[in-house]
């Protein structure tokens, strides 16, 4: 299976979030993409499409900014009828091995886009590279990294490519 990990796009800061009187205080889970974040995610998704990446399954953490990133990317790289799935295995504090074990349940998909957060994605990248106690990369917002991974649930993979956000957006230019 080809697994592409993508970090969410630029999101609003907690202190800049607005709320109506009587509404609860905003929290990190509710941070939405900014307009700039949405534009950059769309451009990054077009870059993924231009290099030939397609996925019938897009998985996200459930946090607003990751869900929005997944929806925008799926609109570009996923065929009609593709599944958009929320998974707690992609939240920032999740154990990378938990996500790896879930891959077995998605083995019928040739490719999968997973949208998440730091530090989880960095830990997952390190785990897939066989260096679980090291920092291998720090994914920028809307960056993508691809692995060929087994669907056995074993936390291992072969690194195929890494596209930092700026390069991915450049690929997405008309």
N, C-alpha and C positions, 0 to 999 in steps of 0.2 A: 504494500500500500504506500502511496505517496502521501506524506503528511506535511502540510504547510502550516507552520505556526506564524501567526500574525499578531502583533501587539495592537491594541485599540488605538484610535486616533486621538488627536488633541481634545481634551475635555475641559469643561469649565472648572474653575477653582472653587473650592467650598465657600470661601468668603465672598465670591461673586454671585453665588446662586441666590435667586430671588424666591420669596415665599409670601403667601398671603397671610394676613393676620389670622391667628388661630391655627395655622398649619404647623406641624412639627418642624423642628429645625432640620435642614437638609443634612444628609450624611453621605459618606463616600460612595455608597452603592448607587445613589441617585444622580451622580454627576453625568451630565449629558455631553455629547460632542458639541464643540463650538462650530460655527459656520465654516471657519477655516479648517477645522478637523474633518468635517463632512466632505469638503472639496478635496482635501488631500487623500482621504480614504478612497473616494471615487476614482481619483487619478491613479492611486496605487493599485486598485482593483483592475483598472484598464491595463496597467502594466503587467499584472499577473496574466490577464487574458492574452495580451500580445505575445508573451513568451510561451503560450500554449497551455496554461494551467486551467483546468475545469474541475469542478467538484460537484457531486450530487448530494453531498452532505457538508453542512457548515455548522460547527459546534461553537458555542460561546459560553462565557461564565455566568451569564444572567445579570451581571451588573449593567446598568443602562448604557454606558459608553461602549462596552464590548458587544452588547446586543445590537446597538445601532451600527457599529462597525461591521458586524456580521451581516446584517440586513443589507447594507450598502454594497458590500463585497459580493454577496450572493446574487444581488440584482444584476451584476456584471458577469460573474464567472460561473454561475450555477444554471443548469438548464431548468426549464419550467418543471414544476413538481418536485424540486429538490427539497430536502429536509433541512430545517433550521432547528437545531436542538440545543437546549440549555443543559449545561453540566457543571455541577459544583466542583468537579475535578479540575476546573480551569480558574477558580478564584485565586486571588493573590497568595493566600496562605496554604493552598492545597499541596499534598504530597505528589510529586511528579510520577511516582510509581502507580498511583491510583489511576491517573490518566492513561498510562501505558497499558494497564490491565483492561481498561475499557475498549481499547482498540480491537480486541477479539470480538466484541459485540457489533462492530461496524465492518467486519471483514468482507462483506459483500460489496463494499465501495472500493473502487480502484484508487480514489483520491479523496482526501479529507482536508478541509480548511478548519483550523482551530484558532479562535480569537480569544486572547487572554491578556494577562497583566504581568508586570514585574512585581515581585521577584520570581514568581512561579515560572514564567516562560524561560528565564535564564537558567533556573534550576533544571527544567525539563530538557533544555538544549544540552546542558552539561551531562545530564544522565544519558541522553541518547548518544552522546559522543563517547561515553564510557569514562567520564571524569566527574562523577557525582559530587565530589567535595570541592570542585573548583568553579571559578567564574570564567566561562568561556567567551561570552559575549554580553553586551548590554543592548538589547534590541531597542532601537528608537521607535517613536510612535509611528504606527502604520508600516513598520519594517516587516519583512517576511523572510523566513528561513525554511528550506525544504529538506526532508529526509525520506529515504526509502526505509520503511520500518516493517518488522514482522507483525503479523496480527495475532501472534501467540500470546501477547501480553508481556513478553520479555522486554525490559526497558533497554533497548539497543536500536541503533539505526545507522545508516550510511548517509553522511552529509552530502547533499546534492548541490545546493547553492544557498547563498545568503545575499539578499538585496536590501541595502540600507534604504531608508525612506526616500531620500533625495533621488537616488538612482531609480528606484521603483516608480516614482512619480514622473521622472524624465522619460521612462519607457512608455508611460501612459499618455504622453503628449500626442496631440493629433499630428 
